[in-house]
């Protein structure tokens, strides 16, 4: 996009960070979620302590607590980048959650948390599941991390621990045989069930004497079933996907009516012996897009699982967990989504859009647009305090957007075909300017109301000189995917993409010439502040590069912080040659002076040039 828009640079960067990575951003001082609300990290577990008190946990240390049946949520910052894996509350005040390495306890309903590092854990082990029966008696399973297990599978296996003092100390309970572990159920102080994986599939262990002895039980013939689809209500009654046991897992019987065998059962939960809920995941072919899309469906049973009926299908978000109690079922999943179901009425308990968002553009402090999957366009006129969904009349995923004023803008994207849409009324209406099945497009840039470029797969570069009424193909001399395009005026521009591809033009694209980026990889982001100074990054491949001579040469900028070595710079934006922000899956950066250095300041890592 051109860099000649009206002010608003700091706001544009602030909102950019919040919306481009809504799934992975975690709460920090001075940063607030704008969409969706209350937050957008994936939620993996949910529990209702009573009809009013609900707790949900998930990625990047997310803990949500509601005290009014999900109407309002308090977001707790545990200062973690790791995921919260399990919850166990025994009443409305006292509960525990675990991350991969820490145990957290609250005695005030989640307002404050006490952090501990159980002696059960070391650098090779991760905490997986936790169950407390009362304020003292608790159980915990852990397993080695994937890399240690892969390198030495005979040495590493799952472990079971028990505490008698509320988690202050833990003792290992020997389990034999045991492989890797995934799920723990403790219906009472004597009965323990462990589900895990071994070579050839799943295994299932049971103890009826507090872990003194163990029995390896048969596993039902399960197809497309996850570990979350196992649930035990008591020491006798349990469900594993389509199968029911009434004798503690000795035998299993298949339900009379169940979802299609092609549907993967994701999770299951029962509030008593007859009332239960199930989530399945499946794919549907979208005729408009000529592609497959994933959906979830919710089923309910009122006869102990013999028969299941559909409550809701075609749910676009992946649902990860269910908790049913007090005749209300709660569901949580990706992008922070939370549903509740009461009397067969399914209600979404979060606000905003949960579609995957890909690109954002602001023309001033107040006015901006963001685009994403299945034709999604959101707009704001108040710096992102509220976002409004606009109708684009397309289901094609949009990956690039560029506005030259508060009235006029373009967006582009592709599924099996590329599309360019245009608005002249702030996005109240959008019209298709270009659509072609041989042109899959990824990004778009305009320098003024007439001159624009769109880039995409197979080295495709399209150009218009009449505001998009006509588009002509330019010769790129590459067949690589082009992911980003940036022009500083109608003559000088760059585009970058796969395999270190960097192209430059000085004549509006009549001719494109190669530039060399060392160790380039997949260059997915690009920006220049003038004709000489610019940056590009290759995201997951951990490279961040700068030029001071218009791209004739590129210098790799060292990434000092450990977070970059894991995730790379996924996106960035510079206000001028010194001040800029960059974002990855676990961090955000800011640059304020003139020395090459990465450092963390509050929630933002600072890049100092």
Number of C-alpha atoms within 10 A of each C-alpha: 28 22 18 13 15 12 13 16 18 17 16 23 20 15 23 24 24 23 23 21 22 25 23 22 27 28 22 15 9 8 16 16 20 20 22 22 18 20 28 30 26 24 30 24 24 27 24 25 21 14 14 13 18 23 24 27 30 27 25 25 24 31 25 23 23 19 18 12 16 23 10 15 21 15 19 19 17 20 13 16 18 17 21 30 21 23 24 23 25 14 15 18 14 16 25 25 23 26 25 20 20 17 21 20 21 17 17 12 21 23 12 14 19 11 15 14 14 15 10 19 16 11 9 13 21 21 25 22 25 25 23 24 16 16 17 13 15 22 25 25 23 24 23 24 17 14 10 14 17 11 10 9 14 9 9 19 18 21 21 23 18 23 17 15 12 19 22 13 13 19 14 14 16 14 19 12 12 21 21 22 25 19 19 23 22 23 18 14 16 13 18 22 22 21 21 18 16 13 8 6 9 19 20 19 21 24 20 17 12 16 20 11 12 19 15 16 14 14 18 18 11 16 13 13 19 17 19 20 21 23 21 23 17 18 21 14 18 23 26 27 31 28 21 24 18 15 13 21 24 14 14 20 14 17 17 11 13 20 21 10 11 12 18 21 28 24 26 29 28 25 16 16 14 12 17 25 26 28 29 27 24 17 15 11 11 11 8 11 17 11 12 12 13 14 17 22 23 25 20 23 20 16 12 19 25 17 16 22 15 16 16 16 15 15 13 15 21 20 29 23 24 30 23 23 18 12 13 17 24 26 29 28 24 20 25 30 27 23 17 20 19 13 8 14 10 16 12 13 20 21 15 18 19 20 18 19 23 20 21 25 22 30 22 19 17 16 21 27 27 27 29 24 19 20 21 24 26 21 23 17 18 12 20 24 12 13 21 14 17 18 14 21 14 17 15 22 24 30 25 28 29 27 30 22 18 18 14 17 24 25 30 31 32 27 20 17 16 23 25 25 22 25 19 16 12 20 22 13 14 21 15 18 16 16 17 13 11 12 24 22 33 27 27 29 28 29 23 18 15 13 18 25 28 29 32 28 21 17 25 23 24 21 23 17 18 12 19 22 12 12 19 12 16 18 14 24 14 15 13 19 23 30 26 27 30 25 27 20 20 19 14 17 27 25 30 32 27 19 16 20 24 24 23 24 18 16 13 20 23 13 14 21 13 18 18 14 23 13 16 24 19 22 30 24 23 25 25 28 17 17 15 12 16 22 24 26 30 26 22 19 19 20 24 25 21 21 18 17 13 20 23 13 14 21 14 17 15 14 19 13 14 9 18 24 14 14 17 24 29 25 22 23 24 20 18 15 18 15 18 22 23 24 26 22 23 19 23 24 23 24 25 14 15 12 11 13 17 19 16 14 11 12 17 20 21 22 25 18 16
